[in-house]
């Protein structure tokens, strides 16, 4: 297996792991900080609201993973 394929797999594996973490953390923090708005938005759009939160979690994880993947100083961590 080439290094490029390994790097791509490692990139998507870390993106997926960070997505799972942020998919739990973002709604939890939002719920803790503003319960009324969280519940109102969830009642208004029960399918769209979790999808928006998942999209935000995926975007954040993709940006952070791409940033750490490109920066040699952050790769040490």
Biopython code that builds the backbone (N, CA, C, O; Angstrom):
import numpy as np
from Bio.PDB.StructureBuilder import StructureBuilder

atoms = [
    (1, "UNK", "N", (0.845, -1.170, 0.000)),
    (1, "UNK", "CA", (0.000, 0.000, 0.000)),
    (1, "UNK", "C", (0.893, 1.236, 0.000)),
    (1, "UNK", "O", (1.864, 1.307, 0.753)),
    (2, "UNK", "N", (0.569, 2.184, -0.825)),
    (2, "UNK", "CA", (1.418, 3.365, -0.940)),
    (2, "UNK", "C", (1.187, 4.329, 0.223)),
    (2, "UNK", "O", (0.191, 4.252, 0.942)),
    (3, "UNK", "N", (2.132, 5.222, 0.375)),
    (3, "UNK", "CA", (2.025, 6.215, 1.440)),
    (3, "UNK", "C", (0.836, 7.146, 1.229)),
    (3, "UNK", "O", (0.214, 7.594, 2.191)),
    (4, "UNK", "N", (0.527, 7.431, -0.019)),
    (4, "UNK", "CA", (-0.587, 8.324, -0.319)),
    (4, "UNK", "C", (-1.919, 7.722, 0.128)),
    (4, "UNK", "O", (-2.769, 8.422, 0.677)),
    (5, "UNK", "N", (-2.093, 6.432, -0.110)),
    (5, "UNK", "CA", (-3.326, 5.758, 0.302)),
    (5, "UNK", "C", (-3.408, 5.697, 1.822)),
    (5, "UNK", "O", (-4.478, 5.907, 2.393)),
    (6, "UNK", "N", (-2.303, 5.416, 2.474)),
    (6, "UNK", "CA", (-2.281, 5.394, 3.944)),
    (6, "UNK", "C", (-2.593, 6.764, 4.522)),
    (6, "UNK", "O", (-3.344, 6.881, 5.490)),
    (7, "UNK", "N", (-2.018, 7.792, 3.932)),
    (7, "UNK", "CA", (-2.264, 9.148, 4.420)),
    (7, "UNK", "C", (-3.730, 9.517, 4.234)),
    (7, "UNK", "O", (-4.332, 10.144, 5.106)),
    (8, "UNK", "N", (-4.303, 9.128, 3.098)),
    (8, "UNK", "CA", (-5.719, 9.428, 2.852)),
    (8, "UNK", "C", (-6.605, 8.695, 3.848)),
    (8, "UNK", "O", (-7.555, 9.273, 4.375)),
    (9, "UNK", "N", (-6.306, 7.434, 4.108)),
    (9, "UNK", "CA", (-7.091, 6.669, 5.085)),
    (9, "UNK", "C", (-6.954, 7.251, 6.485)),
    (9, "UNK", "O", (-7.935, 7.346, 7.223)),
    (10, "UNK", "N", (-5.741, 7.637, 6.848)),
    (10, "UNK", "CA", (-5.519, 8.227, 8.168)),
    (10, "UNK", "C", (-6.265, 9.552, 8.293)),
    (10, "UNK", "O", (-6.820, 9.867, 9.345)),
    (11, "UNK", "N", (-6.270, 10.325, 7.204)),
    (11, "UNK", "CA", (-6.979, 11.602, 7.204)),
    (11, "UNK", "C", (-8.475, 11.389, 7.440)),
    (11, "UNK", "O", (-9.066, 12.047, 8.297)),
    (12, "UNK", "N", (-9.091, 10.473, 6.686)),
    (12, "UNK", "CA", (-10.530, 10.259, 6.824)),
    (12, "UNK", "C", (-10.878, 9.547, 8.125)),
    (12, "UNK", "O", (-11.962, 9.758, 8.668)),
    (13, "UNK", "N", (-9.984, 8.713, 8.631)),
    (13, "UNK", "CA", (-10.232, 8.072, 9.914)),
    (13, "UNK", "C", (-10.231, 9.110, 11.038)),
    (13, "UNK", "O", (-11.094, 9.080, 11.915)),
    (14, "UNK", "N", (-9.268, 10.017, 11.008)),
    (14, "UNK", "CA", (-9.234, 11.045, 12.049)),
    (14, "UNK", "C", (-10.386, 12.029, 11.887)),
    (14, "UNK", "O", (-10.907, 12.534, 12.881)),
    (15, "UNK", "N", (-10.791, 12.309, 10.645)),
    (15, "UNK", "CA", (-11.950, 13.168, 10.422)),
    (15, "UNK", "C", (-13.208, 12.513, 10.983)),
    (15, "UNK", "O", (-14.019, 13.175, 11.629)),
    (16, "UNK", "N", (-13.371, 11.234, 10.741)),
    (16, "UNK", "CA", (-14.541, 10.522, 11.261)),
    (16, "UNK", "C", (-14.567, 10.474, 12.777)),
    (16, "UNK", "O", (-15.621, 10.645, 13.389)),
    (17, "UNK", "N", (-13.412, 10.241, 13.383)),
    (17, "UNK", "CA", (-13.350, 10.211, 14.842)),
    (17, "UNK", "C", (-13.669, 11.574, 15.439)),
    (17, "UNK", "O", (-14.425, 11.675, 16.405)),
    (18, "UNK", "N", (-13.092, 12.618, 14.864)),
    (18, "UNK", "CA", (-13.385, 13.966, 15.362)),
    (18, "UNK", "C", (-14.847, 14.332, 15.126)),
    (18, "UNK", "O", (-15.454, 15.018, 15.949)),
    (19, "UNK", "N", (-15.421, 13.877, 14.001)),
    (19, "UNK", "CA", (-16.839, 14.125, 13.745)),
    (19, "UNK", "C", (-17.702, 13.493, 14.827)),
    (19, "UNK", "O", (-18.643, 14.121, 15.313)),
    (20, "UNK", "N", (-17.395, 12.272, 15.205)),
    (20, "UNK", "CA", (-18.182, 11.620, 16.255)),
    (20, "UNK", "C", (-18.077, 12.364, 17.586)),
    (20, "UNK", "O", (-19.060, 12.496, 18.316)),
    (21, "UNK", "N", (-16.893, 12.840, 17.885)),
    (21, "UNK", "CA", (-16.701, 13.591, 19.130)),
    (21, "UNK", "C", (-17.490, 14.900, 19.087)),
    (21, "UNK", "O", (-18.218, 15.227, 20.024)),
    (22, "UNK", "N", (-17.336, 15.645, 17.988)),
    (22, "UNK", "CA", (-18.024, 16.922, 17.885)),
    (22, "UNK", "C", (-19.523, 16.765, 17.711)),
    (22, "UNK", "O", (-20.275, 17.663, 18.090)),
    (23, "UNK", "N", (-19.987, 15.650, 17.148)),
    (23, "UNK", "CA", (-21.422, 15.415, 17.008)),
    (23, "UNK", "C", (-22.087, 15.250, 18.374)),
    (23, "UNK", "O", (-23.293, 15.458, 18.504)),
    (24, "UNK", "N", (-21.319, 14.883, 19.376)),
    (24, "UNK", "CA", (-21.836, 14.775, 20.738)),
    (24, "UNK", "C", (-21.600, 16.075, 21.513)),
    (24, "UNK", "O", (-22.473, 16.528, 22.254)),
    (25, "UNK", "N", (-20.431, 16.664, 21.339)),
    (25, "UNK", "CA", (-20.048, 17.828, 22.138)),
    (25, "UNK", "C", (-20.843, 19.084, 21.755)),
    (25, "UNK", "O", (-21.302, 19.808, 22.638)),
    (26, "UNK", "N", (-21.011, 19.349, 20.476)),
    (26, "UNK", "CA", (-21.687, 20.579, 20.038)),
    (26, "UNK", "C", (-23.137, 20.640, 20.533)),
    (26, "UNK", "O", (-23.523, 21.655, 21.113)),
    (27, "UNK", "N", (-23.955, 19.603, 20.331)),
    (27, "UNK", "CA", (-25.312, 19.688, 20.875)),
    (27, "UNK", "C", (-25.353, 19.761, 22.401)),
    (27, "UNK", "O", (-26.214, 20.428, 22.973)),
    (28, "UNK", "N", (-24.413, 19.070, 23.056)),
    (28, "UNK", "CA", (-24.393, 19.105, 24.521)),
    (28, "UNK", "C", (-24.092, 20.510, 25.034)),
    (28, "UNK", "O", (-24.745, 20.989, 25.961)),
    (29, "UNK", "N", (-23.113, 21.163, 24.437)),
    (29, "UNK", "CA", (-22.772, 22.524, 24.859)),
    (29, "UNK", "C", (-23.910, 23.487, 24.534)),
    (29, "UNK", "O", (-24.247, 24.355, 25.340)),
    (30, "UNK", "N", (-24.500, 23.330, 23.346)),
    (30, "UNK", "CA", (-25.627, 24.179, 22.961)),
    (30, "UNK", "C", (-26.788, 23.993, 23.932)),
    (30, "UNK", "O", (-27.419, 24.970, 24.337)),
    (31, "UNK", "N", (-27.073, 22.746, 24.309)),
    (31, "UNK", "CA", (-28.159, 22.471, 25.245)),
    (31, "UNK", "C", (-27.866, 23.054, 26.624)),
    (31, "UNK", "O", (-28.759, 23.612, 27.263)),
    (32, "UNK", "N", (-26.632, 22.931, 27.083)),
    (32, "UNK", "CA", (-26.271, 23.448, 28.406)),
    (32, "UNK", "C", (-26.349, 24.971, 28.435)),
    (32, "UNK", "O", (-26.831, 25.546, 29.411)),
    (33, "UNK", "N", (-25.881, 25.630, 27.375)),
    (33, "UNK", "CA", (-25.843, 27.088, 27.373)),
    (33, "UNK", "C", (-27.200, 27.731, 27.110)),
    (33, "UNK", "O", (-27.487, 28.799, 27.651)),
    (34, "UNK", "N", (-28.045, 27.097, 26.284)),
    (34, "UNK", "CA", (-29.325, 27.717, 25.932)),
    (34, "UNK", "C", (-30.383, 26.641, 25.697)),
    (34, "UNK", "O", (-30.672, 26.267, 24.561)),
    (35, "UNK", "N", (-30.951, 26.155, 26.794)),
    (35, "UNK", "CA", (-31.923, 25.066, 26.705)),
    (35, "UNK", "C", (-33.191, 25.474, 25.964)),
    (35, "UNK", "O", (-33.723, 24.707, 25.162)),
    (36, "UNK", "N", (-33.664, 26.668, 26.232)),
    (36, "UNK", "CA", (-34.931, 27.106, 25.625)),
    (36, "UNK", "C", (-34.831, 27.162, 24.106)),
    (36, "UNK", "O", (-35.707, 26.656, 23.405)),
    (37, "UNK", "N", (-33.778, 27.769, 23.603)),
    (37, "UNK", "CA", (-33.608, 27.861, 22.155)),
    (37, "UNK", "C", (-33.381, 26.483, 21.550)),
    (37, "UNK", "O", (-33.924, 26.179, 20.487)),
    (38, "UNK", "N", (-32.598, 25.657, 22.201)),
    (38, "UNK", "CA", (-32.351, 24.304, 21.712)),
    (38, "UNK", "C", (-33.659, 23.530, 21.581)),
    (38, "UNK", "O", (-33.922, 22.921, 20.544)),
    (39, "UNK", "N", (-34.471, 23.553, 22.622)),
    (39, "UNK", "CA", (-35.730, 22.820, 22.586)),
    (39, "UNK", "C", (-36.709, 23.418, 21.585)),
    (39, "UNK", "O", (-37.442, 22.683, 20.924)),
    (40, "UNK", "N", (-36.730, 24.749, 21.465)),
    (40, "UNK", "CA", (-37.618, 25.394, 20.502)),
    (40, "UNK", "C", (-37.235, 25.015, 19.073)),
    (40, "UNK", "O", (-38.101, 24.687, 18.262)),
    (41, "UNK", "N", (-35.948, 25.061, 18.769)),
    (41, "UNK", "CA", (-35.499, 24.694, 17.432)),
    (41, "UNK", "C", (-35.722, 23.213, 17.150)),
    (41, "UNK", "O", (-36.049, 22.836, 16.025)),
    (42, "UNK", "N", (-35.549, 22.382, 18.159)),
    (42, "UNK", "CA", (-35.761, 20.948, 17.966)),
    (42, "UNK", "C", (-37.235, 20.636, 17.747)),
    (42, "UNK", "O", (-37.568, 19.774, 16.934)),
    (43, "UNK", "N", (-38.118, 21.317, 18.455)),
    (43, "UNK", "CA", (-39.557, 21.096, 18.264)),
    (43, "UNK", "C", (-40.041, 21.638, 16.931)),
    (43, "UNK", "O", (-40.946, 21.078, 16.311)),
    (44, "UNK", "N", (-39.430, 22.736, 16.495)),
    (44, "UNK", "CA", (-39.847, 23.357, 15.237)),
    (44, "UNK", "C", (-39.450, 22.491, 14.039)),
    (44, "UNK", "O", (-40.268, 22.260, 13.149)),
    (45, "UNK", "N", (-38.228, 22.022, 14.009)),
    (45, "UNK", "CA", (-37.706, 21.197, 12.912)),
    (45, "UNK", "C", (-36.979, 19.982, 13.488)),
    (45, "UNK", "O", (-35.757, 20.018, 13.628)),
    (46, "UNK", "N", (-37.696, 18.911, 13.825)),
    (46, "UNK", "CA", (-37.034, 17.766, 14.476)),
    (46, "UNK", "C", (-36.080, 16.990, 13.571)),
    (46, "UNK", "O", (-35.218, 16.270, 14.075)),
    (47, "UNK", "N", (-36.209, 17.115, 12.257)),
    (47, "UNK", "CA", (-35.285, 16.416, 11.367)),
    (47, "UNK", "C", (-34.168, 17.313, 10.859)),
    (47, "UNK", "O", (-33.036, 16.862, 10.684)),
    (48, "UNK", "N", (-34.477, 18.568, 10.626)),
    (48, "UNK", "CA", (-33.493, 19.483, 10.068)),
    (48, "UNK", "C", (-32.483, 19.965, 11.115)),
    (48, "UNK", "O", (-31.299, 20.114, 10.811)),
    (49, "UNK", "N", (-32.938, 20.202, 12.322)),
    (49, "UNK", "CA", (-32.052, 20.731, 13.366)),
    (49, "UNK", "C", (-30.888, 19.789, 13.689)),
    (49, "UNK", "O", (-29.746, 20.248, 13.722)),
    (50, "UNK", "N", (-31.124, 18.489, 13.930)),
    (50, "UNK", "CA", (-29.969, 17.594, 14.156)),
    (50, "UNK", "C", (-29.058, 17.489, 12.933)),
    (50, "UNK", "O", (-27.846, 17.320, 13.067)),
    (51, "UNK", "N", (-29.646, 17.591, 11.747)),
    (51, "UNK", "CA", (-28.840, 17.551, 10.535)),
    (51, "UNK", "C", (-27.926, 18.775, 10.443)),
    (51, "UNK", "O", (-26.778, 18.661, 10.012)),
    (52, "UNK", "N", (-28.431, 19.939, 10.844)),
    (52, "UNK", "CA", (-27.608, 21.153, 10.868)),
    (52, "UNK", "C", (-26.469, 21.024, 11.881)),
    (52, "UNK", "O", (-25.338, 21.424, 11.602)),
    (53, "UNK", "N", (-26.766, 20.471, 13.045)),
    (53, "UNK", "CA", (-25.726, 20.283, 14.056)),
    (53, "UNK", "C", (-24.682, 19.274, 13.574)),
    (53, "UNK", "O", (-23.489, 19.453, 13.821)),
    (54, "UNK", "N", (-25.121, 18.223, 12.893)),
    (54, "UNK", "CA", (-24.178, 17.241, 12.358)),
    (54, "UNK", "C", (-23.322, 17.868, 11.259)),
    (54, "UNK", "O", (-22.135, 17.561, 11.150)),
    (55, "UNK", "N", (-23.915, 18.741, 10.447)),
    (55, "UNK", "CA", (-23.146, 19.431, 9.411)),
    (55, "UNK", "C", (-22.092, 20.344, 10.001)),
    (55, "UNK", "O", (-20.970, 20.425, 9.501)),
    (56, "UNK", "N", (-22.466, 21.035, 11.078)),
    (56, "UNK", "CA", (-21.488, 21.892, 11.756)),
    (56, "UNK", "C", (-20.357, 21.056, 12.350)),
    (56, "UNK", "O", (-19.189, 21.438, 12.271)),
    (57, "UNK", "N", (-20.703, 19.932, 12.936)),
    (57, "UNK", "CA", (-19.681, 19.043, 13.512)),
    (57, "UNK", "C", (-18.758, 18.499, 12.428)),
    (57, "UNK", "O", (-17.546, 18.427, 12.628)),
    (58, "UNK", "N", (-19.322, 18.113, 11.276)),
    (58, "UNK", "CA", (-18.493, 17.598, 10.195)),
    (58, "UNK", "C", (-17.598, 18.694, 9.620)),
    (58, "UNK", "O", (-16.429, 18.445, 9.326)),
    (59, "UNK", "N", (-18.132, 19.900, 9.456)),
    (59, "UNK", "CA", (-17.325, 21.001, 8.935)),
    (59, "UNK", "C", (-16.165, 21.341, 9.846)),
    (59, "UNK", "O", (-15.043, 21.541, 9.382)),
    (60, "UNK", "N", (-16.426, 21.406, 11.126)),
    (60, "UNK", "CA", (-15.367, 21.709, 12.089)),
    (60, "UNK", "C", (-14.309, 20.614, 12.085)),
    (60, "UNK", "O", (-13.113, 20.904, 12.080)),
    (61, "UNK", "N", (-14.739, 19.367, 12.088)),
    (61, "UNK", "CA", (-13.763, 18.273, 12.106)),
    (61, "UNK", "C", (-12.951, 18.222, 10.812)),
    (61, "UNK", "O", (-11.757, 17.925, 10.844)),
    (62, "UNK", "N", (-13.580, 18.506, 9.691)),
    (62, "UNK", "CA", (-12.860, 18.502, 8.418)),
    (62, "UNK", "C", (-11.823, 19.623, 8.362)),
    (62, "UNK", "O", (-10.703, 19.409, 7.898)),
    (63, "UNK", "N", (-12.186, 20.799, 8.826)),
    (63, "UNK", "CA", (-11.252, 21.930, 8.823)),
    (63, "UNK", "C", (-10.076, 21.663, 9.762)),
    (63, "UNK", "O", (-8.924, 21.888, 9.391)),
    (64, "UNK", "N", (-10.356, 21.193, 10.957)),
    (64, "UNK", "CA", (-9.277, 20.937, 11.918)),
    (64, "UNK", "C", (-8.364, 19.821, 11.429)),
    (64, "UNK", "O", (-7.143, 19.924, 11.551)),
    (65, "UNK", "N", (-8.937, 18.759, 10.880)),
    (65, "UNK", "CA", (-8.116, 17.663, 10.381)),
    (65, "UNK", "C", (-7.264, 18.100, 9.194)),
    (65, "UNK", "O", (-6.089, 17.743, 9.110)),
    (66, "UNK", "N", (-7.847, 18.867, 8.279)),
    (66, "UNK", "CA", (-7.067, 19.343, 7.129)),
    (66, "UNK", "C", (-5.945, 20.267, 7.582)),
    (66, "UNK", "O", (-4.837, 20.209, 7.049)),
    (67, "UNK", "N", (-6.227, 21.115, 8.558)),
    (67, "UNK", "CA", (-5.221, 22.036, 9.065)),
    (67, "UNK", "C", (-4.076, 21.286, 9.736)),
    (67, "UNK", "O", (-2.907, 21.585, 9.492)),
    (68, "UNK", "N", (-4.410, 20.313, 10.580)),
    (68, "UNK", "CA", (-3.355, 19.564, 11.261)),
    (68, "UNK", "C", (-2.621, 18.633, 10.309)),
    (68, "UNK", "O", (-1.450, 18.323, 10.530)),
    (69, "UNK", "N", (-3.285, 18.187, 9.264)),
    (69, "UNK", "CA", (-2.644, 17.298, 8.283)),
    (69, "UNK", "C", (-1.601, 18.045, 7.458)),
    (69, "UNK", "O", (-0.593, 17.462, 7.059)),
    (70, "UNK", "N", (-1.835, 19.316, 7.203)),
    (70, "UNK", "CA", (-0.934, 20.096, 6.349)),
    (70, "UNK", "C", (0.230, 20.734, 7.112)),
    (70, "UNK", "O", (1.300, 20.953, 6.544)),
    (71, "UNK", "N", (0.023, 21.029, 8.387)),
    (71, "UNK", "CA", (1.032, 21.741, 9.160)),
    (71, "UNK", "C", (2.005, 20.746, 9.809)),
    (71, "UNK", "O", (1.585, 19.930, 10.630)),
    (72, "UNK", "N", (3.297, 20.801, 9.455)),
    (72, "UNK", "CA", (4.249, 19.825, 10.007)),
    (72, "UNK", "C", (4.444, 19.959, 11.515)),
    (72, "UNK", "O", (4.733, 18.967, 12.184)),
    (73, "UNK", "N", (4.293, 21.146, 12.054)),
    (73, "UNK", "CA", (4.439, 21.313, 13.499)),
    (73, "UNK", "C", (3.294, 20.641, 14.241)),
    (73, "UNK", "O", (3.503, 20.051, 15.302)),
    (74, "UNK", "N", (2.087, 20.725, 13.692)),
    (74, "UNK", "CA", (0.940, 20.109, 14.353)),
    (74, "UNK", "C", (0.901, 18.596, 14.152)),
    (74, "UNK", "O", (0.215, 17.900, 14.901)),
    (75, "UNK", "N", (1.612, 18.075, 13.169)),
    (75, "UNK", "CA", (1.631, 16.634, 12.956)),
    (75, "UNK", "C", (2.365, 15.912, 14.082)),
    (75, "UNK", "O", (2.135, 14.723, 14.305)),
    (76, "UNK", "N", (3.234, 16.609, 14.785)),
    (76, "UNK", "CA", (3.945, 15.999, 15.903)),
    (76, "UNK", "C", (2.987, 15.661, 17.041)),
    (76, "UNK", "O", (3.228, 14.717, 17.793)),
    (77, "UNK", "N", (1.907, 16.420, 17.173)),
    (77, "UNK", "CA", (0.971, 16.211, 18.245)),
    (77, "UNK", "C", (0.117, 15.013, 17.931)),
    (77, "UNK", "O", (-0.756, 14.653, 18.720)),
]
sb = StructureBuilder()
sb.init_structure("model")
sb.init_model(0)
sb.init_chain("A")
sb.init_seg("    ")
for serial, (resi, resn, name, xyz) in enumerate(atoms, 1):
    if name == "N":
        sb.init_residue(resn, " ", resi, " ")
    sb.init_atom(name, np.array(xyz, "f"), 0.0, 1.0, " ", f" {name:<3s}", serial, name[0])
structure = sb.get_structure()
